[in-house]
Amino acid sequence: MSNYKIISSDNHVYEPPDLWASRVAATFHGRAPRVVRLKDEGDWWFCDGHKIIGAFAGAQTGRRFEAPEKLSRNDLLENVRPGGYLPEAHVKDMQADGVDAAVVYPTVGLLLFGVPDSELLTEIFRAYNDWLAEFCRPFPRQLKGIAMINIDDVEAGVKELQRCARLGLAGGMITCYPPEGRPYDSSEYEPLWAAAQDLEMPLGLHIGTNRPGPGQEFAAIDELTPAFLCNADHWVRMSLAQMIYSGVFQRYPKLQVGSVEMELSWAPHFLERLDYNFKQRARDLFKKGYWSRYTGNMLPSDYFHRNVFVGFQEDALGIKERHIIGVDNLQWGSDYPHPESTFPRTQQILDEILADCSEAEKAKIAGGNAARIYHLN
């Protein structure tokens, strides 16, 4: 590995079992996330009667390299890797893997975006954000936390983003795809884009964080299918296209929004489609007034290249198309401590997938771009 910084733009914690029990308001104690041991299934998180995610998500780090046949959905909380909930252990594992710094997302929290009750969700996110700030505080140069933000009420979401910036968190995570009827081209989100730009808080659209609308079923990891995982980028493409076509990045030129953990290979075709539909489709084909807020002289792909970052883990095919996507837009991430993580073979994997890149490109993709977007020293 060459002499440049390696920054994972997508590490995770695995939330400790007492996080919400000890931090949410008393009125939510019976509904907040908690761990239940299930016969023949191991330990699982439940929230408000919904089965969320199991201990396996933090307990099988590296197993895919050592014994992939032993990967399982059934595991126990005591097997969760300590780096998931202890910052000292997290940083120690990063150092052993050659990772200099990390941007930190939740694990259980990802699936909590599916909890229908908005008031409960806001309280869950507030408690998590407080805990995450404490988790990162002992290692301010190595760990940069991403807040969970509920934007069902945009004004309340903006206030929480502002509070989290004061706590020292480095960005916010909003739902990858909002409820039906409230797409990201709606004017209601203007205060959010403005606040994120002013605070210099990038907004992440992470896999698995879709927000159900009225009448839609809650979807936990227990209900995910291989087909969903293979096509998860559909939702981020919809959200990004809504933002780009409605002129969000024209109005907020310094706003940064990113696709997280959905790889890269979809992006070249997406960029071609963005520009084709902008240039070739009749404007009156779309609903009245749709283009009224898109007033810039740039092509849609130009706004993507300026305002969108794309996180990946091992997408060698996407790296081959890096000049179409934009080298400055790419951010590598380890996904530690999840079973699919590159830990403990990060340097070997990066050497392989970045083999055809120049040294300058490697430095940007492996860490430089994340350092720029998240203001890391």
Stockholm file with secondary structure:
# STOCKHOLM 1.0

chainA/1-377         MSNYKIISSDNHVYEPPDLWASRVAATFHGRAPRVVRLKDEGDWWFCDGHKIIGAFAGAQTGRRFEAPEKLSRNDLLENVRPGGYLPEAHVKDMQADGVDAAVVYPTVGLLLFGVPDSELLTEIFRAYNDWLAEFCRPFPRQLKGIAMINIDDVEAGVKELQRCARLGLAGGMITCYPPEGRPYDSSEYEPLWAAAQDLEMPLGLHIGTNRPGPGQEFAAIDELTPAFLCNADHWVRMSLAQMIYSGVFQRYPKLQVGSVEMELSWAPHFLERLDYNFKQRARDLFKKGYWSRYTGNMLPSDYFHRNVFVGFQEDALGIKERHIIGVDNLQWGSDYPHPESTFPRTQQILDEILADCSEAEKAKIAGGNAARIYHLN
#=GR chainA/1-377 SS CCSSCCEEEEEECCCCTTTTTTTSCGGGTTTSCEEEEETTTEEEEEETTEEEEETHHHHCTTHHHHCGGGCCSCBCGGGSCGGGTCHHHHHHHHHHTTCCEEEEECSHHHHHTTCSCHHHHHHHHHHHHHHHHHHHTTCTTTEEEEEECCCSSHHHHHHHHHHHHHHTCCEEEECSSCCTTCCTTSGGGHHHHHHHHHHTCCEEEETTCCCCCTTCCCCCGGGCCHHHHHTTHHHHHHHHHHHHHTTHHHHCTTCCEEEESSCSTTHHHHHHHHHHHHHHSCGGGSCTTGGGGCCCSSCHHHHHHHHEEEEESSCHHHHHTHHHHCGGGEEECCCTTSTTCCTTCHHHHHHHHTTTSCHHHHHIIIIIHHHHHTTCC
#=GC SS_cons         CCSSCCEEEEEECCCCTTTTTTTSCGGGTTTSCEEEEETTTEEEEEETTEEEEETHHHHCTTHHHHCGGGCCSCBCGGGSCGGGTCHHHHHHHHHHTTCCEEEEECSHHHHHTTCSCHHHHHHHHHHHHHHHHHHHTTCTTTEEEEEECCCSSHHHHHHHHHHHHHHTCCEEEECSSCCTTCCTTSGGGHHHHHHHHHHTCCEEEETTCCCCCTTCCCCCGGGCCHHHHHTTHHHHHHHHHHHHHTTHHHHCTTCCEEEESSCSTTHHHHHHHHHHHHHHSCGGGSCTTGGGGCCCSSCHHHHHHHHEEEEESSCHHHHHTHHHHCGGGEEECCCTTSTTCCTTCHHHHHHHHTTTSCHHHHHIIIIIHHHHHTTCC
//
